[in-house]
């Protein structure tokens, strides 16, 4: 068997495995209403929330990073792992939510003007 034939057989085997995993995920998603919990992040669990009438687990993103770093992962690798492997993993309608407590320049209040325009007050001016 040639190298090319081996490569194509590997691709077919991988595609079949991925399809099987997707079917299992879909079946589990349809059969259960229980939230999905992220393995290894128990100490970062904040609680449960509701999203599209589904209960979902909510985790503290920064605490998850700390857990990964305490396991020996360098900070840059921990961020990359979280972004790609955790946040990028869709596990159905009950996929956990990861809360980031850092918010860039959120307005203190929004005031409506008579003209219908919005004025944002960032508290920078007296």
LINZITA-V994348 format. One record per pair of residues at least 4 apart in sequence whose ideal C-beta (glycine too) atoms are under 8 Angstrom apart, sorted by the first residue. I is the first residue (numbers start at 1). J is the second residue. Records with the same first field share a line. If there is no record, write none. Layout:
I: J + J
//
This chain:
1: 5 + 6
2: 6
3: 7
4: 8
5: 9
6: 10
7: 11
8: 12
9: 13
10: 14
11: 15
12: 16
13: 17
14: 18
15: 19
16: 20
17: 21
18: 22
19: 23
20: 24
21: 25
22: 26
23: 27
24: 28
25: 29 + 91 + 92
26: 30 + 92
27: 31
28: 32 + 92
29: 91 + 92 + 93 + 94
32: 94
33: 54 + 55 + 94
34: 55 + 94
35: 48 + 54 + 55 + 56 + 57 + 94 + 96
36: 56 + 57 + 91 + 92 + 94 + 95 + 96
37: 41 + 42 + 45 + 57 + 96
38: 57 + 59 + 64 + 86 + 96
40: 67
41: 45 + 59 + 63 + 64 + 67
43: 63 + 67
44: 59 + 60 + 61 + 63 + 64 + 66 + 67
45: 57 + 58 + 59
46: 58 + 59 + 60 + 99
47: 57 + 58
48: 55 + 56 + 57 + 58
49: 55 + 56 + 58 + 97
50: 54 + 55 + 56
51: 56 + 97
52: 93
54: 93 + 94
55: 94
56: 94 + 95 + 96 + 97
57: 96 + 97
58: 96 + 97 + 98 + 99
59: 63 + 64 + 96 + 97 + 98 + 99
60: 64 + 98 + 99 + 101
61: 65 + 82 + 98 + 99 + 100 + 101
62: 66 + 100 + 101
63: 67
64: 68 + 82 + 86 + 98
65: 69 + 75 + 78 + 79 + 82
66: 70
67: 71
68: 73 + 77 + 78 + 81 + 82
69: 73 + 74 + 75 + 78
73: 77 + 78 + 81
74: 78
75: 79
76: 80
77: 81
78: 82
79: 83
80: 84
81: 85 + 86
82: 86 + 87 + 98
83: 87 + 88
84: 88
85: 89
86: 98
87: 98
89: 95
90: 95
91: 95 + 96
105: 122
107: 120 + 121 + 122
108: 121 + 122 + 123
109: 121
110: 118 + 119 + 120 + 121
111: 118 + 119 + 121
112: 116 + 118 + 119
113: 117 + 118 + 119
//
